[in-house]
Amino acid sequence: MLGKLVRDYLRPYKREITYVIGLQLVATIASLLLPSLNADIIDKGVVLGDTGYIMRMGGWMLAVSLLQITCTIIAVYLGSRSAMGFGRDVRSALFRRVSSFSSREVARFGAPSLITRNTNDVQQVQMVVMLGFTLAVSAPIMLVGGIFMAMREDIGLSWLVAVAIPVLVVSSGFIISRMVPGFRRMQKNLDDVNQVMREQITGIRVIRAFVREPYEADRFGEANDTLTNVSINVGRWMSGMFPYVLFVMNASSVAVLWFGGLRIDDGSMQIGALTAFITYLVQILMAVMMSTFMLVMIPRAAVAGDRIGEVLETSSSVVPPEDGITEVSTHGRLKLDDVGFTYAGASHPVLCDVSFTAEPGKTTAIIGSTGAGKSTLLNLIPRLFDVTAGTISVDGVDVRDFEPEALWERIGLVPQKAYLFSGTIADNLRYGKPDATEAEMWEALEIAQARDFVEEMSDGLDSEVAQGGTSLSGGQRQRIAIARALIRQPEVYLFDDSFSALDVATDARLRRALEPVTREATVLIVALRVFTITEADQIVVLEDGQIVGLGTHDELLRTCPTYQEIVESQLKAEAS
């Protein structure tokens, strides 16, 4: 997967890559010429005392060195810029893919893992790409060219090269093979650490309320220790590689000096040639070491590439139609026909054969015990999930046939857990209507019974909101979320237990204020408190994902045992 990822996302940088390869080729050739020039200076200049020759060849060495430096700087600059662009493109692709996921795919990967894949994993691949531009190009040229130039200097010592390289390659390969499983465990353990930390930060109030700090500290410590132990194990192998490479290099240099000295003694080799041979041997082994360094990074990058590819190759279960419908003749009519839904891998459906119609200007309430499928039912309407059976139609059109934007602009959803984004109150309201005026925002806040506390804030609409809305109370978050849906003026309102954090008086005022605004719209309310839905035009009673009652409050009191049980249980609770 790593190869495919690199190939696909480096394609826009073909020109820069061509320049990098050419410049690295020139720089490496220049580097290979320097030891030979130095050998000539020693043998033909220093030994013979020819100062003019030394100056001429010294000038050529300076020119070659300058060429090498210039080419290397430009190559590194272009390579780094291409690698950074590659990382940017991969992160953008991941973001777009995750943004297209339904709730099912997000739940499958988990938010912590998706964050890690878009940050740490991309960074690992990006690092290998950058090193590839600087090392992977020059190392093979250096290796082959160094061997050729060393043999050109003295064929009699070439056997040392033939011994040193296999020893270095075989040993490095063994060490790398031991590191690959560790890299896989590291990335998985990093996900675990991020997950635990995310849960602890998000649920810090619950942790403190139940005095669970020691337990959570132990839980984080366990995940952190596991990651640390795996990292240390991998680090041991990695730390052992480079001393070993240096040992081989130094041992080879000593061997060259020993056997080269013997050849100089018998007159078969010049001093300059010996100096050049040592330099070439070091260059050859450095090329092997650079290749080894790349090989160390590649396994970890391969793991990261697989994780990135897993996200990029995952298609959303909610697929927009090719020619989605944007215009309809009717407005606000919602119909569910034999709707069923089963989560992936679940043995039983969450919803089964759910059928009812919600008309414009009427309120439909949905009630049932915990786990009856109320929230799931509401999430199916805006296609946060897709039904696994039956159809849901808005304005006479199957929601799967709508252009997504056309469907969502008809729906105003207030989720069970009101979520606000970091920014200002106004920024959050504009999620409902990007071009909303200040007057429209204040009107929506007034209907949602939120105007009073927003006006009391120091900056009003420009007051800052913390991520998730944690700077506000639960009731305040709910009211701003309701205002965000109201400002959109949709045809269908979906309230998923959106009044649970409100006191009775605020709840009553809010519902009275909603009546004229939603008079011509279809309203669906998921409720837990019976007294809040007694005036609904129809009430849907769910039990184990099936409709067991449908009618008004009075009708259900006479005909639906489940509804009777819910009412009686709440009356007893209020009485006690």
N, C-alpha and C positions, 0 to 999 in steps of 0.2 A: 504493500500500500504506500510505503514511503516513496518508492520510485514513481508511482503514478501521481502522487500528490506533488512532488517536485516537478515532474514533467509538465503537468497541467498548468501549474501556477507560475512557472518560470517562462512559459511560452511568450508572454508579452515583453520579456527582457532579452530576446535573442540577440539583438544588436549589441547590448552592453556585455553579454556573455562572450560574444565573438571578440570584442575588444579586450576583455580580460584574458582570454586564452592566448591571443596574440601577444599581449604585453608580458604575460607570465612566461611565454616561450622565449621571448627576447631576453628578459631578465635572467632566466635560468641559463641560457646559452652564454650570456655575459659572465655569469658566476662561474661557469665551467671553464671559461677561457683564462680567468685570473691565475689559477695555480700554474698553468702551462707558461704563461708570460713570466711569472715569478721564477719558475725553473730556468728559463732562458736568461734572465737577469743574473741569477747565481752562477750558472755554468759558463756563460759567454761574456758576462760583464764583471762580476765580482772576482771570480777565479782568475781571469785574464787581466784584470785591472783596466778594463775599457770603460772609462767614465762616460764617454759620449754614448755608448750603447746603453749604459744604465739609464741615462737621462731620457733617451728616445723611448726605450721600452717602459720606463716609469711613466712617461707622458701617456703612452697608450693604455697603461693600467689605470691611470686616473680617468681617462676618457671612458673606458669600459665600465669602471666603477660608477661614474656619473650616470651613464646610460642605464645601468642596472638599478640604481636608486630611483631614477625618474620613472622608469617603467613599473617598478614595484609600487611606488606611491600611487600612481594613476590606477593601476590594477586593483589595489586594495580599496581605493575610493569607489571605483565603479562596482566592485564586487560587494562592498558593504551596502551601497545604495540599493543594489538589486536585491540583496538579501532582506533589507528592511522593507522594501516594497513587496517582496514575496510574503513576509509575515503579515503586513497590513492586509493584503488581498485574502490570505487564508482566514484571518480573523473576521474580515467582512463577510466572507462566504459562510463561516460558521454562524455568525450573528443572523444572517438572512435565513439560513436553514432552520435555526432554532426558533426564529420568529414565526416561521410557517408551521411549526409543530402544533398539534392539538394538545390538549391536556394529557392525553394518553401517552404521547411520546415524551413529554416533559417529565411525567411521573416515572416513566421507564428508566431514563438516565439519571434523574435527580438533579436538582439545581446545583449542588456543590460540584458534582462531576462535570457538568456542562461548563461551569466557571473555570475549573481546572483545565479542561480541554482547550478553552479559548485563550488561556493565559500561559500556564506552565508548559503544556504540550506544544503549543505553537512556538514558544520560545526555544524549546529543545530542537525542533526541526529547523527553525530559523538559524540557530547557531551552527548546525551541521552544514547548511547551505552556505553560510558565510565562510566557514572553514574550508568548504569545498572549493570556493573561488580562490582562496589563498594557498591551500595546501594540496588539494587533490589534482590541481593542474600542474603545479611545479614539481611535486614529488616524483611522479613517474618519469618526467623528463630528466630530473636530477639523477634518478637511479640508473636509467639506461645510459644517459650521457656520461655519468661518472664512471660507470664500468668501462665504457669505450675509451675514455680518456686515460683511465688508470692502466688499462692494457697497452695503450699507446706509449705510455711512459716506460713501463717495464713489464713484459709478459711473464717474467720469472716469478714475480710476487703475486700474480693474479689468483693463485690458489688460495691465498688468504681471504680474498673477497668471496670466493666460492664456498668457503667454510663459514665465514661470519654471517652472511645473509641467511642461509637456511636455519642456522642456530637461532638467530633473532626472530625469524618469521614463525617457526614452529612453536617456540616458547610463548611468543606474543599471542598466537592463535589459541593456545591452551588457556591462557589467562582470560582472554576475551570470552571464550566459551563458558567460563565460570561466572562471568559478570552478567550475561544476558538475562537469566532468570531473576537475578536480583533487581535489575532495572524494571522488570515487569511488576515485581512486588512493590517496588518503591512508588510507582505511579498509582497503584491501587491503594497503598497505605496513605499516600498524600490525599487521595479522595476521601478516605475515612477521616483523616484529621480535619479537613475542610468541612465535612458534614457535621462532625461533632461540634466544631467551633461555631458553625452557622446556627445550629440548634440552640447552643448555649447563649449566643448573643440575642437571638430572636426571643427566646423564652426566659430571659434573665429575671423578669418579674415573678414568673411562676417558680423558678428555682429558689429565689430568695424567700418567697412566701411560704414555701414548704421546707425551707432550711435544707436544701439539697446540694449546697455548695460542695461539701466534702465528697459526695457521691459523684458529682459532675467533674470535680477536680481529678478524682481517681479514673473516671471514664476517659477524660482527655489525656491524662498521664499514660494510661494504657495504650491508647492510639498513638500518642507521641513517642513512647518508648519503642513500640513496634516499628515505626518508621525509622527511628534512630538506629535501632539494631540492624535493620536491613541495610541502611545507608552505610553504617560502619563496616558491615561485611563486604559490601561492594567497594567501599573506599580502601579496604585492606588490599584487595586484588589490584585496584587501580594504583595505589601507592607503591606496590611492589613492582609494577611494570617498568617505570622509568628508571629506578636504580639499576634494574637488570639491563636495560638498554644501555645505560651509561657504562656499566661493567663490560659489556660486550665491546663497546666502542673503545674504551681504554685498553682492554686486553688486546684488541686488534691492533691498536696503535703501537703498543709495546712489541707485539710480534713483528710488525713492519719494521720498526727500528732495529730489532735484533737481526732479522734475516736480511734486511736492507743493508745494515752495517757490514755483514759478511760479504755481500755482493759488491759493495764499494771497496772493501778491502782487497778483493781479487780483481778489481778493475772492470767488472762487468756492468757497473751502474754509476751514474754521476750523483753528486750531492744534491744538485737541484732537482733531479728526477725523483730522488727519495723524498725530498720535501713536498714535491707536487703529488707524489703517490699517497703520502700520508693525508694530505688535504683532500684528495679525491676519495680516499677511503672514509674519511670523516663525513664528506658530503653524501656518499652512498648510504652510510649508516644513518645519517640525519634524515635522508629521504625515507628510509625504512621506518625510522622513529616517527616522522610526520605522518606517514601512512598508518602506523600503529595508533597514533593519537586519533586519527580520523576513525579508525576501526573501533576504538573505545567509545567514541561518541555515537557512531551509527546505530548500535543495538538499542540504546536508550531512545534515540530519535525514531527508530523503527517502531518501538512500542508506542511512542507518542503519535506517530503517523497512523498506526492502526486505530488508535482511539479517535483521532480526528476523522479518519475515513469512515469509521463506524457512524459518526454523527452525520457526515455529509452524504452518506449513502442511504440513510434512513429517510424514507418518504413519509410525509404526514398522512395519517389515516383520513384526514379531512382535505379532500382534493377539490380545488375550485374547478368549475366546469369550463370547457374551452370557450363556449359562447354563452356566457351567463346572462340571465334575464335581468334587465335594469328597470324596465317600465311595466307596470301592471294597471289594471282597470279598477280593481277594488282596493280598499285601504283598511288595514287593521284587523282583518278577519284571520283568526288562528284556528287551525284544525289539526288534531292528532288522530291518526287512523291506525289502530292496531300496533301502536308503537312498542317496540321491545328493545332492550339494551343489555348487553353482557360484556363485562370487562374482560380483556384478554387474559386467558388462563383461568378464569373463574368457572366453577362448576355449575353455578346457578345464575339465572339472569337477574339483573337489578330491577328491570321493568319488564312487564309482560302484558301484551294486549291492552294497552292504555289507549282509550278513545274518548275524546270529548271535543267540543267546539267552544271557542271563546269569541264573542262578538264585540264589535266596537261599541263603546258607550256602556259596557257592562264589566263588572268585576268578578273574576273567578278566583276563588281561594283554594289552596291545596293544603290539606292537613293530613297528618298521620304520625305514627310513632317514629322514633329514631331508627334510621336505616330503612325506612319504607321506600326511599327513592325520590323524595321530593326535590332535593337540590339537583340530582342527576337529571330529572325531567326538565327542569328549567334550563340547565346547561345544554341540553340537546337543541333547544329552539334557536339560539344564535350560532349553532354548530361548533361549540367548544368540543363536543364529541359528535360523532355521526351515529344515527340509529343503526342497530344491527337487524332490525325488523320493522316493517310498517313504514309510514311516512308522516312527516310534519310539514304542513303547508302554511305559508303566510301569504295572505292576499290571493289565495287560490293557486299558488306556485310552491312546489316542493323546495324546501330550503336548500337542497343540494343542487338545484338548478339556478339559484340566484348567483349573480355576481356578488362576491363577498361584501364589497363596499355597499352595494345596493341593499343587501340584507341587513347589515349592521346599522345603517342609517335609519332603518325602520324600527330598530329595537333599542330600548333604553334599559340596561341591566344594572341593577344594584346588587352586588354579590353578598353572600352571607357574611364574609369577612371583608369589611370595607377596607380597601387598600388605597392609600394616598401616596403620591410620588414626591420625592424631594423637589423643592421649589417653593413657589408661593401659592396662596389660596387661588389666585387668579389662574396660575398655570394649571392647577388641577381641574378647575372648572372648564378650562379651554380644551381639555381632553374630550369633553362632551360636544363642544362647538368651538372650533379653532378661531373663528372670527367673531366670537361673542363680544358684545359691547359691555362696558362697565354697568350700564343700566340693566341689561339682561342678566348679568351675574348677580347684582343685588336683588333683582326680582326673584331669581331662582333660590337664592339664599333665604329670602323672606318666606317663600312658600315652604321651604324645607325646615323652617324654624331655626335657621342658623345665623340670621342676620345680626341678632343681638350680640352673640359672643364674638363674631368677626369684627363688628364695629368697635368692640371693647379692646381688640388687639391694637398694639401701637401703630402698626402700618396698614391696618384694614385688609384690603384685598392683596396687598403686597407683603403681608406677613409671611415669614418663612415657615415651611412645613418640613419636619424631619422625614427621612426615608421611612416609608410605611405608615406615616402619620403618627409616629410614636410620641410626638410633642403634644398631641391632642388626646382627649378622653375618647372612650369607645363611642359614646353617644354623639360627640362632636364629629368624629370620623364618619359615622353613619349618616348624619345630616348633610355633610358636605358631599358624600357619595350620592345621596338622593338628589341634591342640587345639581350635581354633575349630569345625572340622567335627565332631570327636568329641563335643563337648558337646551338639550338636544331637541325637545319636542317630538318625540318619536310616535309612531303609530301603536306600538306595543310596549307596555311597561312590564318589566319583570322584577318583582321585589322578592328576593330570596331571604326571608326572615330578616328584613331590613329595619325592623322597628324594635328588635329585641332589647337593644341597649337604651331605649328611651323610657322615661317614666310615663306613667299613665296619662298625666295631664298633657305632656308634650306630644305623646302619641295621638291623643284625641285632637289637639290643635292641628297637627300635621295632616291627619286624615281629612279634617274639614277643609283645610287649605288645598288639598290635592283634588277634591271633588270637582271644582270648576275647571281645573287645568286638564284633568284626565277625562272629562265628560264625553269627548268624542273618540277617545282612545280605548284600546283593549288593555285591561289591567289584570295581571296574574300575580297573586300574592301567596307566597309560602309562609305559613303561620304556625306558630306553636301554641299561642294563646287563643282560645276559642272566642272570647268576648270581643276580640278585635276583628272578627270576620262574620259576625252574626248578621250584618247587613249586606253581605255579598250576594250578588245575583245568583251565583251557583257555587257550591262547595264540592270539591273533589276529595273523597276520602281514600287514601292509599294504605294498603296493608300488604307487606311482603311484595311490593312492586306491582300490585294489581289494584284496580278500582273496586272497592267494596261498597261505595256509596256515592251518589251524585244527585244533588238537589239543593234546595234552600235549607237554612238552618232548621226551620220548623219541620220541613219534610224529613230531614235526616234524623231528627229527634224521634220521629214516629217509626221510621223504616230501617234505620241502620244501627245495628248493635255496636259496631266498632266506634261510631261517632258518639253514641250514647255513653259508652265506656270512657271515652276521652273527656266528654263534658263532665261526667260524674267525678272522675278523678281530679279534674282541675277545681271543681266546686268544693270537694273535700279538702284539697290543699289550701284553698283560700279560707275556708272555715276554720281550719286548724291554725 
